[in-house]
Amino acid sequence: RLKALNRLQVILQHLKMSKQTDSTAEVLLEKKGGAGIITLNRPKALNALNLSMIQQIYPQIKTWEQDPETFLIIIKGTGGKAFCAGGDIRAITEAGKVGDKLSQDFFQGEYRLNNAIGTCKKPYVALIDGITMGGGVGVSIHGHFRVATEKTLFAMPETAIGLFPDVGGGYFLPRLSGKIGYYLALTGCRLKGRDVLKAGIATHFVESEKLPALEKDLIALKSPSKEKIADLLNSYHMKCTVDQEKEFVLDEHMEKINSLFSANTMEEIVKKLKQDGSPFAMKQLETINKMSPTSLKLTLRQLREGASMSLQDVLRMEYRLSQACMKGHDFYEGVRAVLIDKDQAPKWKPAALEEVSDEFVDNCFKPLGNDDLKL
C-alpha cells in the first residue's frame, strides 16, 4: 500500500508541475536555466490580474528569491496585445456590491505582490510589451528593469472609474521628474512607446520583435549579476533605433505641467488651468472635469503624502483608500459607465470638487486597526 501511495504522490507531483506549464493556465510559472519566468496568460482578458493569478505568483517569487539556482526573474504577457491591462475590476465590483471578501482579499494580495517585487533580492525584469495599465504597472514598475517596446501603452486611468492610481502609484508617480506623475495620475494620460522610457517609467527600450532573442540571452547568462543583466539590456537598448529622433510627447508642455500641477489642492489646479487658458490647459481641464471629484482629491493627497513615504507605507495607505472606495458610490458608478454599460456618462456623487469635504478625505486615510494591510 505504501508503494502505491508513494507512486500516487510522484504522479501528483508531476501533474502539479505540468499544470504550471499547461497552456490553458492563467499564469505560467517556469524555470529555464537560471531564470524564473512568469507568463501572464489570459490574452482574451488582456492578461488582467485576478486573485488566483496573484496567489500563484506571490509564493513563486518568494521561493525563487530563496533559491540559489535562480538568478533572475522575468515577467511577460502572452497574446501580443497586452503585457497586463490591469486588475480584474469586474470581479471586484461584483464582490464589493454584495460585501464579499474578495474586495478585501484582492487588494491585500495585489499590494503584497507589489511589495514582494519591490523588495525582491533577485534582479526582476519586466517585458512590458503592449498595454500596461493599473495592475500591470504594479507587477512591473517596482522591479529593477522594465523593458518597453514600440507597442507599449502605459496609463493609470483610475480616476475615470472612481478609483485612484494604486499598486504603489503613490510611491512611483511623485518620484517621476517634475510633476509628470501628478499629471499622469489625475488625467489618466496615455504614453506610448519610447515616451514610456522618456517619462522614467521604463528603464530600457527594445523592438518588440527582439524580445524573444533578449529573453533567450537573459536565460543564457552565466551566473547573472545585476550588472551583467544591465549590460545585456543596455546593448539591446543601444541598438534599437525605433523612434530615436522623436521628441518626448510632453516636452513642449513640461513647463506648464510643472507649474499647473504643483498646486496644493484640486480646486487650485482647476483654477490655474482656467487662468492659463492655453489649448493644452483647456484640454486638461476638460479631462479632469470628467473624472470622479472624490477620486481626484484622494489621488492628489495620495501622491503628495506618498512622495516622502516608503513603498510599504504607501501600500498600507493605498489599502485604506481601496477599502474606502469599496464602501463609496463612485467606483461602482465609474465601472458601470466605463466598462459595463459603456455610456461614458458617470453620475458622480458628490458631483463637484467643492462638495468633497476635507473631513471625508481625511476619513479615507484613517488606519483600519486590525484590518490594516500586513506586509
Helices and strands as residue ranges (DSSP letters): H 2-20, E 27-32, E 35-40, G 43-45, H 51-66, E 72-77, E 82-84, H 89-97, H 102-118, E 124-128, E 131-133, H 135-138, E 145-148, E 153-155, G 158-161, H 169-172, H 180-187, E 191-192, H 194-198, E 204-205, G 208-210, H 211-220, H 226-239, G 251-253, H 254-260, H 266-276, H 279-290, H 293-306, H 311-327, H 330-335, I 336-340, G 353-355, H 358-364, G 369-371
